[in-house]
Amino acid sequence: MNTNADVNDIHLAFSMINEFETVWLTISNEEPNQVNYRIIKSYLEYVKKQLDFIMKPHAFDPVEYPDLIEKRNHFMRKCIPLMAKAEVYLVTHYDVVKYSKTK
């Protein structure tokens, strides 16, 4: 049986991916720096946790939450490309963070 907490968790995940998308659009157009690197890294870690949570087959009862597959698909369409871009950003700009730590 799903609870209000389950539904709230799904809404939180969707809010988080939308927020991450907004932050990404801002940061990806700025000069790389240590703060932006850490922000992207933190969002990426959190979104991965949300992805794991949403994609668990036993997380929600589809009878009680009939649009779950649609919501999962929507989340994945936003999440996967954004995560890939963020991963590339982190790998590409790792030297910026590494260099700024040695100063």
KOLDRENVEX-292410 format. One record per residue: residue in three letters; x, y, z of N, C-alpha, C, O in turn. Coordinates in steps of 0.05 Angstrom, whole numbers, plus 5000, padded with zeros to 4 digits. Each point is the difference from the previous one (the first is absolute). Example, Ala and Ser with C-alpha at 12.3 -4.5 7.8 and 13.67 -1.06 7.14 Angstrom:
REM residues 2
 code  n_u  n_v  n_w ca_u ca_v ca_w  c_u  c_v  c_w  o_u  o_v  o_w
  ALA 5264 4886 5156 4982 5024 5000 5018 5024 5000 5021 5000 5013
  SER 4972 5021 4973 5016 5024 5001 4985 5022 5014 5010 5022 5004
//
This chain:
REM residues 103
 code  n_u  n_v  n_w ca_u ca_v ca_w  c_u  c_v  c_w  o_u  o_v  o_w
  MET 5017 4976 5000 4983 5024 5000 5018 5025 5000 5018 5002 5016
  ASN 4975 5016 4966 5015 5025 4999 4990 5019 5021 4977 5000 5007
  THR 5041 5016 5002 4993 5020 5020 5003 5028 4988 5011 5002 4978
  ASN 4981 5018 5036 5004 5027 4991 5030 5006 4998 5009 5015 4983
  ALA 5007 4972 5034 5029 5003 4999 5011 4990 4974 5018 5013 4988
  ASP 4972 4965 5001 5009 4989 4975 4994 5020 4977 5018 5006 4984
  VAL 4958 5005 5016 4992 5019 4980 5018 5025 5003 5009 5011 4980
  ASN 4995 4998 5044 5017 5024 5005 5028 4995 4990 5013 5018 4989
  ASP 4998 4957 5015 5027 4994 4991 5002 5002 4969 5020 5009 4990
  ILE 4959 4982 4996 5000 5002 4971 4999 5029 4992 5015 5009 4982
  HIS 4969 5007 5031 4998 5029 4993 5026 5014 5006 5009 5017 4986
  LEU 5004 4975 5036 5026 5011 5007 5021 4993 4979 5016 5018 4992
  ALA 4984 4958 4998 5019 4992 4979 4995 5017 4975 5020 5008 4988
  PHE 4955 4996 5005 4995 5016 4976 5008 5029 5004 5010 5013 4982
  SER 4985 4998 5042 5008 5027 5006 5031 5002 4999 5010 5020 4989
  MET 5003 4960 5021 5029 5001 5000 5012 4999 4972 5019 5014 4994
  ILE 4970 4969 4989 5011 4999 4973 4995 5026 4985 5016 5008 4984
  ASN 4961 5004 5021 4994 5026 4987 5019 5022 5011 5010 5016 4984
  GLU 4995 4983 5041 5019 5019 5012 5028 4996 4990 5015 5019 4993
  PHE 4994 4956 5005 5026 4993 4989 5003 5010 4971 5021 5010 4992
  GLU 4957 4987 4993 5001 5009 4972 5004 5030 4999 5015 5010 4983
  THR 4972 5005 5034 5003 5029 5001 5028 5008 5008 5012 5017 4988
  VAL 4998 4970 5033 5027 5006 5009 5020 4993 4978 5019 5015 4995
  TRP 4977 4962 4992 5018 4992 4979 5001 5021 4977 5022 5007 4991
  LEU 4955 5003 5001 5000 5020 4979 5015 5025 5007 5012 5012 4983
  THR 4988 4995 5042 5015 5023 5009 5030 4995 5002 5016 5014 4989
  ILE 4991 4964 5025 5028 4994 5005 5015 4992 4974 5023 5007 4997
  SER 4964 4979 4986 5014 4990 4976 5008 5023 4981 5018 4996 4983
  ASN 4970 5027 5021 5008 5024 4984 5020 5018 5013 5008 5020 4989
  GLU 5000 4973 5036 5019 5016 5015 5028 4988 4997 5004 4977 4992
  GLU 5016 5040 5016 5027 4990 5001 5002 4979 5022 4990 5005 5022
  PRO 5023 4973 4973 5002 4979 5020 5015 5009 5025 5021 5014 4997
  ASN 4970 4979 5026 5014 5006 5025 4993 4978 5021 4983 4983 4995
  GLN 5031 5018 5027 4997 4980 5020 4971 4998 5012 4990 4979 5004
  VAL 4998 5044 5000 4973 5001 5012 4980 4987 4980 4984 4983 5009
  ASN 5017 5025 4966 4981 4989 4981 5005 4970 4997 4980 4985 4997
  TYR 5044 5006 5003 5007 4972 4998 4987 4985 5023 4987 4979 4996
  ARG 5015 5031 5028 4989 4987 5024 4969 5000 4999 4988 4981 5009
  ILE 5001 5041 4981 4971 5001 4998 4990 4978 4981 4981 4985 5006
  ILE 5031 5013 4970 4992 4980 4981 5004 4972 5011 4983 4983 4997
  LYS 5039 5013 5017 5006 4974 5011 4979 4992 5021 4991 4977 5001
  SER 5001 5042 5016 4980 4995 5021 4973 4993 4987 4987 4981 5008
  TYR 5004 5036 4973 4975 4994 4987 5000 4973 4986 4981 4985 5002
  LEU 5041 5009 4985 5002 4974 4986 4997 4977 5019 4987 4980 4994
  GLU 5027 5021 5029 4998 4979 5020 4971 4997 5010 4990 4977 5003
  TYR 4997 5045 5002 4973 4999 5010 4981 4989 4979 4982 4983 5006
  VAL 5021 5026 4969 4982 4990 4979 5004 4970 4995 4981 4986 4994
  LYS 5043 5005 5009 5005 4971 4997 4985 4984 5021 4989 4979 4995
  LYS 5011 5032 5030 4985 4987 5021 4970 5000 4994 4986 4980 5004
  GLN 5004 5042 4986 4972 5002 4992 4993 4980 4978 4979 4988 4999
  LEU 5039 5010 4982 4997 4982 4977 4998 4971 5011 4982 4985 4991
  ASP 5036 5007 5026 4999 4974 5012 4974 4995 5014 4988 4978 4998
  PHE 5003 5042 5017 4975 4997 5015 4976 4997 4981 4983 4982 5004
  ILE 5015 5035 4976 4977 4999 4982 4999 4975 4983 4979 4990 4993
  MET 5044 5000 5000 5002 4977 4982 4997 4973 5014 4998 4980 4986
  LYS 5002 5019 5040 4996 4975 5014 4973 4988 4992 4980 5014 5003
  PRO 5020 4962 4987 4974 4988 4992 4980 4997 5023 4976 5001 4995
  HIS 5034 4995 5028 4982 4995 5023 4995 5026 5016 4987 4998 5021
  ALA 5022 5024 4970 4997 5025 5015 4971 5009 5003 4992 5010 5021
  PHE 4992 4986 4958 4973 5009 5000 4982 4979 4988 5008 4986 4981
  ASP 4968 5013 5029 4980 4981 4989 4986 5013 4976 4987 5021 5003
  PRO 5016 4968 4973 4989 5013 4976 4969 5001 5000 4988 5017 4986
  VAL 5000 4966 5030 4970 5001 5002 4992 5026 5015 4981 5013 4992
  GLU 5033 4993 5029 4994 5024 5015 5012 5025 4988 4991 5022 5007
  TYR 5028 4975 4976 5014 5023 4988 5001 4995 4970 5021 4994 4989
  PRO 4956 5008 4997 4997 4991 4972 5018 5015 4980 5007 4988 4979
  ASP 5000 5037 5026 5016 5014 4980 5030 4999 5007 5016 5016 4990
  LEU 4991 4964 5026 5028 4998 5008 5019 4995 4976 5021 5012 4999
  ILE 4971 4971 4983 5018 4995 4976 5003 5025 4984 5022 5006 4991
  GLU 4957 5009 5005 5002 5025 4986 5019 5020 5014 5017 5013 4988
  LYS 4980 4988 5039 5017 5018 5015 5029 4991 5000 5019 5016 4997
  ARG 4986 4958 5004 5027 4989 4998 5012 5007 4973 5023 5009 4999
  ASN 4962 4987 4980 5010 5006 4973 5007 5030 4997 5020 5007 4989
  HIS 4962 5010 5022 5005 5029 4999 5026 5007 5015 5016 5016 4991
  PHE 4987 4972 5033 5024 5005 5016 5025 4992 4984 5020 5014 5000
  MET 4978 4962 4988 5023 4989 4986 5007 5018 4976 5024 5004 4994
  ARG 4956 5006 4991 5006 5017 4977 5014 5025 5008 5017 5010 4985
  LYS 4978 5000 5039 5014 5024 5009 5027 4993 5013 5020 5013 4997
  CYS 4979 4966 5019 5023 4992 5017 5024 4991 4984 5022 5009 5005
  ILE 4975 4972 4977 5022 4987 4987 5017 5020 4984 5025 5000 5004
  PRO 4964 5017 4979 5017 5019 4986 5013 5020 5018 5024 5008 4996
  LEU 4962 5001 5025 5011 5019 5019 5023 4988 5015 5021 5013 5005
  MET 4976 4962 5004 5021 4986 5015 5025 4997 4982 5022 5003 5009
  ALA 4973 4990 4966 5023 4996 4981 5015 5027 4997 5025 5000 5000
  LYS 4961 5022 4996 5013 5026 4997 5015 5007 5025 5023 5010 4998
  ALA 4965 4985 5025 5013 5007 5025 5026 4983 5004 5020 5010 5009
  GLU 4978 4964 4984 5024 4983 5003 5022 5010 4982 5023 5001 5008
  VAL 4971 5007 4967 5020 5010 4982 5012 5026 5012 5024 5004 4999
  TYR 4959 5013 5012 5009 5025 5012 5020 4994 5022 5021 5012 5002
  LEU 4972 4969 5016 5017 4993 5022 5027 4989 4991 5021 5007 5011
  VAL 4979 4976 4969 5025 4989 4990 5017 5021 4986 5024 5002 5004
  THR 4962 5015 4980 5014 5020 4984 5013 5021 5018 5022 5010 4994
  HIS 4964 4998 5027 5010 5022 5017 5012 4991 5026 5004 5016 5018
  TYR 5003 4959 4984 5013 4990 5024 5027 5014 5005 5007 5006 5023
  ASP 5007 5000 4956 5026 5014 5003 4996 5028 5012 5018 5009 5015
  VAL 4960 5004 4979 4995 5027 5012 4998 4997 5030 5012 5016 5015
  VAL 4974 4964 4995 4997 4996 5029 5027 4991 5012 5008 5010 5021
  LYS 5005 4972 4966 5026 4990 5009 5020 5022 5002 5014 5002 5020
  TYR 4987 5015 4960 5019 5022 4999 4994 5021 5022 5018 5010 5013
  SER 4956 4996 4991 4993 5020 5020 5005 4990 5028 5004 5017 5018
  LYS 4996 4957 4986 5007 4990 5027 5029 5002 5006 5008 5003 5024
  THR 5009 4997 4956 5029 5001 5005 5010 5029 5002 5024 5004 5007
  LYS 4960 5015 4988 5008 5028 5003 5003 5008 5028 5008 5023 5006
//
